[in-house]
Amino acid sequence: MRWLVMTLAAIILLVTGCSLNGTKQDTKPFLFSYELNKVEPQHQSVIDPWLEAARNDPEIRIHTYETEDGYKYSYVKSYKDVEVSYIYTNNQGQLKQRFIKGSNDDEILVVIQYNTSICCNMNIYVTDDQDKYQYPDDFNFTFSYGVLHKNKLDTFENTFTKDLIIDGLIQTDLVLTDDEKKRIYEKMQEINLFDYPEFSAGVNGEPTVGYIFVVERNGEEQTIGWSGGFTNEQKHQRFKSLVDMIIEIINSHEEYKALPEASGGYS
């Protein structure tokens, strides 16, 4: 087993006790451990079909699955090894997995057990062969969502447009912080957004809702769209977790809160 126990002196009060001679002894808290190409017996019934689907998926580069009892599984094709580390910044604990490139015949399955009381708010997935997965200096995007994609966050122009339905559209200045943009980019990495096709079809409904990303990074532009709602499938829930996070960030800004409520509705 590959294992790692880390002391988080800045954020964790170590459990202390007394020995027979009265001296204090420190007990280091367990943070995480990981193994390769193993499935825990209690997860076999869910991981086996998940792994089979991941192996047959030509679109997603990094597949992930998280259990309720403190385990994270990752599966990647064409990579042969992984480095796992813990990062603590901005009051958030993050597990970082850096995959080492192999041949086209290689594959790797990683299972990480972690201490749910102190780890981990976010996950970072990177590879050693492509710089584009690091946070780029020129990262900006537009995010359009809702019926007819009328709501729009634009980090190029630092604006937000809200659909008031009967009363039309209204625009305001809205500037994301550097931390918010980095969190969004890390989430895009986490769900492998850049491996999604240009268009994905979700659950049809009336009225039709959708989401469109136009992302610029490393001098390149990429458009990724999604039409409809979401099922419980992993790919659907990954995309939903990203759009939910961005909408939550938008809604937290005072500029957004100052906008009028929408009137009327779509049918």
C-alpha positions as CSV (number, residue, x, y, z in Angstrom):
1,M,0.0,0.0,0.0
2,R,1.1,3.4,-0.8
3,W,0.3,5.6,2.2
4,L,0.9,9.0,3.5
5,V,0.2,10.5,6.9
6,M,0.5,14.3,7.1
7,T,0.5,16.7,10.0
8,L,-1.5,19.8,9.4
9,A,0.0,21.9,12.1
10,A,-1.7,25.1,10.9
11,I,-5.2,23.8,11.0
12,I,-5.4,20.7,13.2
13,L,-4.9,20.5,17.0
14,L,-3.0,17.3,17.5
15,V,-4.4,14.8,19.9
16,T,-2.1,14.6,22.9
17,G,-1.7,12.2,25.8
18,C,0.5,11.3,28.7
19,S,3.0,8.4,28.9
20,L,3.7,6.6,32.1
21,N,6.6,9.0,32.9
22,G,4.3,12.1,32.5
23,T,5.7,13.3,29.2
24,K,3.2,14.2,26.4
25,Q,3.0,12.1,23.3
26,D,1.7,13.4,20.0
27,T,-0.6,11.3,17.8
28,K,-0.5,12.3,14.1
29,P,-3.9,12.3,12.5
30,F,-4.5,10.1,9.5
31,L,-5.1,12.2,6.4
32,F,-5.1,9.9,3.4
33,S,-3.7,6.7,1.8
34,Y,-4.0,5.3,-1.7
35,E,-3.5,2.1,-3.7
36,L,-3.4,1.3,-7.3
37,N,-5.6,-1.2,-9.2
38,K,-7.6,-2.2,-6.3
39,V,-11.4,-2.1,-5.4
40,E,-12.5,-2.3,-1.8
41,P,-14.8,-5.3,-1.2
42,Q,-17.6,-3.1,0.1
43,H,-17.6,-1.0,-3.2
44,Q,-17.3,-3.9,-5.6
45,S,-21.0,-3.8,-6.7
46,V,-20.9,-0.2,-7.7
47,I,-17.3,0.2,-8.9
48,D,-17.2,-2.8,-11.2
49,P,-20.0,-1.4,-13.5
50,W,-18.6,2.1,-13.2
51,L,-15.2,0.9,-14.2
52,E,-16.6,-1.0,-17.2
53,A,-18.4,2.1,-18.4
54,A,-15.3,4.2,-17.9
55,R,-13.2,1.8,-20.0
56,N,-15.7,2.0,-22.8
57,D,-16.1,5.8,-22.7
58,P,-14.2,7.5,-25.6
59,E,-15.0,11.0,-24.5
60,I,-13.9,11.5,-20.9
61,R,-10.2,11.6,-20.1
62,I,-10.3,11.1,-16.3
63,H,-13.2,9.2,-14.7
64,T,-13.9,9.7,-11.0
65,Y,-16.2,8.2,-8.4
66,E,-16.6,9.2,-4.7
67,T,-18.2,7.1,-2.1
68,E,-20.1,8.2,1.0
69,D,-17.6,6.5,3.4
70,G,-14.5,8.4,2.4
71,Y,-13.1,6.9,-0.7
72,K,-12.3,8.4,-4.1
73,Y,-11.7,6.3,-7.2
74,S,-10.0,7.5,-10.4
75,Y,-9.5,5.7,-13.7
76,V,-7.4,7.0,-16.5
77,K,-6.5,5.4,-19.8
78,S,-3.0,5.7,-21.4
79,Y,-1.3,6.6,-18.0
80,K,0.9,4.3,-16.0
81,D,1.4,5.9,-12.6
82,V,0.1,8.7,-10.3
83,E,1.4,11.1,-7.7
84,V,-1.1,12.0,-4.9
85,S,-0.6,15.1,-2.7
86,Y,-2.5,17.2,-0.3
87,I,-2.7,21.0,-0.8
88,Y,-4.2,23.5,1.8
89,T,-4.8,27.0,0.5
90,N,-7.5,29.6,1.1
91,N,-9.0,27.6,4.0
92,Q,-9.6,24.7,1.7
93,G,-8.1,21.2,1.6
94,Q,-7.5,19.7,-1.8
95,L,-6.3,16.3,-3.0
96,K,-4.2,16.6,-6.1
97,Q,-3.6,13.6,-8.5
98,R,-0.9,14.0,-11.1
99,F,-1.0,11.2,-13.6
100,I,2.2,10.0,-15.4
101,K,1.9,9.3,-19.1
102,G,2.3,5.8,-20.4
103,S,1.6,3.9,-23.6
104,N,-1.8,3.6,-25.3
105,D,-2.2,0.2,-23.7
106,D,-1.7,1.4,-20.2
107,E,-4.4,2.2,-17.7
108,I,-4.5,3.1,-14.0
109,L,-7.1,2.8,-11.3
110,V,-6.5,4.7,-8.1
111,V,-8.4,4.3,-4.8
112,I,-7.8,7.0,-2.1
113,Q,-9.1,6.6,1.4
114,Y,-9.3,9.9,3.2
115,N,-10.2,11.4,6.6
116,T,-13.6,12.9,6.0
117,S,-13.3,15.2,9.1
118,I,-10.3,17.1,7.7
119,C,-10.2,16.3,4.0
120,C,-11.0,17.3,1.3
121,N,-13.0,20.2,-0.1
122,M,-11.9,19.9,-3.7
123,N,-10.0,17.6,-6.1
124,I,-7.4,18.5,-8.7
125,Y,-6.6,16.2,-11.6
126,V,-3.6,16.9,-13.8
127,T,-1.2,15.1,-16.1
128,D,2.5,15.4,-16.7
129,D,2.3,15.7,-20.4
130,Q,0.0,18.7,-21.1
131,D,0.6,22.2,-19.7
132,K,-2.9,23.2,-20.7
133,Y,-4.3,21.6,-17.6
134,Q,-2.5,24.1,-15.4
135,Y,-4.3,27.4,-14.6
136,P,-3.6,29.6,-17.7
137,D,-3.0,33.3,-17.4
138,D,-5.4,34.1,-20.2
139,F,-8.3,32.0,-18.8
140,N,-11.7,33.7,-19.4
141,F,-15.1,32.4,-20.4
142,T,-18.8,33.2,-21.1
143,F,-21.4,31.1,-19.4
144,S,-25.0,31.3,-20.9
145,Y,-27.8,29.4,-19.2
146,G,-31.6,29.2,-18.8
147,V,-34.3,29.3,-21.4
148,L,-32.8,30.3,-24.7
149,H,-29.5,30.8,-22.9
150,K,-30.5,34.4,-22.0
151,N,-28.7,34.6,-18.7
152,K,-25.0,35.2,-19.4
153,L,-21.9,35.7,-17.3
154,D,-19.0,37.2,-19.3
155,T,-15.6,37.4,-17.7
156,F,-14.1,38.9,-20.8
157,E,-16.2,42.0,-20.3
158,N,-16.9,41.5,-16.6
159,T,-20.7,41.7,-17.1
160,F,-23.7,39.7,-16.2
161,T,-27.0,39.7,-18.2
162,K,-30.2,38.6,-16.5
163,D,-33.4,37.4,-18.2
164,L,-36.3,39.3,-16.7
165,I,-38.7,37.4,-19.1
166,I,-41.6,39.9,-19.6
167,D,-39.4,42.9,-18.9
168,G,-36.6,41.8,-21.3
169,L,-32.9,41.7,-20.4
170,I,-30.9,43.8,-18.0
171,Q,-27.1,44.0,-17.7
172,T,-24.8,44.9,-14.8
173,D,-21.1,44.9,-14.1
174,L,-20.0,41.7,-12.3
175,V,-16.3,40.9,-11.7
176,L,-15.3,37.5,-10.4
177,T,-12.4,37.4,-8.0
178,D,-9.2,35.7,-8.9
179,D,-10.0,33.0,-6.4
180,E,-13.5,32.4,-7.9
181,K,-12.0,32.1,-11.4
182,K,-9.4,29.6,-10.2
183,R,-12.1,27.6,-8.3
184,I,-14.2,27.5,-11.5
185,Y,-11.2,26.4,-13.6
186,E,-10.3,23.7,-11.1
187,K,-13.8,22.5,-11.2
188,M,-13.7,22.4,-15.0
189,Q,-10.6,20.2,-14.7
190,E,-12.2,18.0,-12.0
191,I,-15.2,17.1,-14.2
192,N,-13.0,16.9,-17.4
193,L,-15.1,19.6,-19.1
194,F,-12.6,20.1,-21.9
195,D,-13.0,16.5,-22.9
196,Y,-16.8,17.0,-23.4
197,P,-18.0,17.2,-27.0
198,E,-19.1,20.5,-28.5
199,F,-22.7,19.5,-27.7
200,S,-24.4,17.1,-25.3
201,A,-28.1,16.3,-25.1
202,G,-29.6,15.9,-21.7
203,V,-33.2,15.3,-20.6
204,N,-35.8,17.0,-22.9
205,G,-38.4,19.2,-21.3
206,E,-40.6,22.2,-21.8
207,P,-39.5,24.9,-21.9
208,T,-36.1,23.8,-23.1
209,V,-33.2,25.0,-20.9
210,G,-29.5,24.8,-21.7
211,Y,-26.0,25.8,-21.0
212,I,-23.2,27.1,-23.2
213,F,-19.6,27.7,-22.3
214,V,-17.2,29.6,-24.5
215,V,-13.8,29.2,-22.8
216,E,-10.5,30.8,-23.8
217,R,-7.3,29.3,-22.4
218,N,-3.7,29.2,-23.7
219,G,-4.7,31.2,-26.8
220,E,-7.4,28.7,-27.8
221,E,-11.2,29.0,-27.7
222,Q,-13.5,26.1,-27.1
223,T,-17.3,25.9,-27.1
224,I,-19.1,23.3,-25.0
225,G,-22.9,23.2,-24.9
226,W,-25.5,21.2,-23.0
227,S,-29.3,21.0,-23.8
228,G,-31.9,19.9,-21.4
229,G,-31.9,18.6,-17.8
230,F,-29.9,16.0,-16.0
231,T,-30.2,12.4,-15.0
232,N,-28.3,10.6,-12.2
233,E,-25.6,9.4,-14.7
234,Q,-22.1,10.4,-13.7
235,K,-21.5,12.6,-16.8
236,H,-24.8,14.5,-16.2
237,Q,-24.0,15.0,-12.5
238,R,-20.5,16.2,-13.2
239,F,-21.7,18.9,-15.6
240,K,-24.5,19.8,-13.2
241,S,-22.0,20.3,-10.3
242,L,-20.1,22.8,-12.4
243,V,-23.1,24.9,-13.5
244,D,-24.6,24.8,-10.0
245,M,-21.3,26.1,-8.5
246,I,-21.0,29.0,-11.1
247,I,-24.7,30.0,-10.6
248,E,-24.1,30.0,-6.8
249,I,-21.1,32.3,-7.2
250,I,-23.1,34.6,-9.5
251,N,-26.0,34.7,-7.0
252,S,-23.6,35.6,-4.1
253,H,-22.5,38.9,-5.7
254,E,-24.1,42.1,-4.5
255,E,-24.4,43.3,-8.1
256,Y,-26.6,40.3,-8.9
257,K,-28.7,40.8,-5.7
258,A,-29.4,44.4,-6.7
259,L,-31.0,43.3,-10.0
260,P,-34.9,43.3,-10.2
261,E,-36.7,40.0,-10.0
262,A,-38.0,38.4,-13.2
263,S,-41.7,38.8,-14.0
264,G,-43.8,36.2,-15.8
265,G,-42.6,32.8,-17.0
266,Y,-42.1,30.5,-19.9
267,S,-44.5,27.8,-21.0
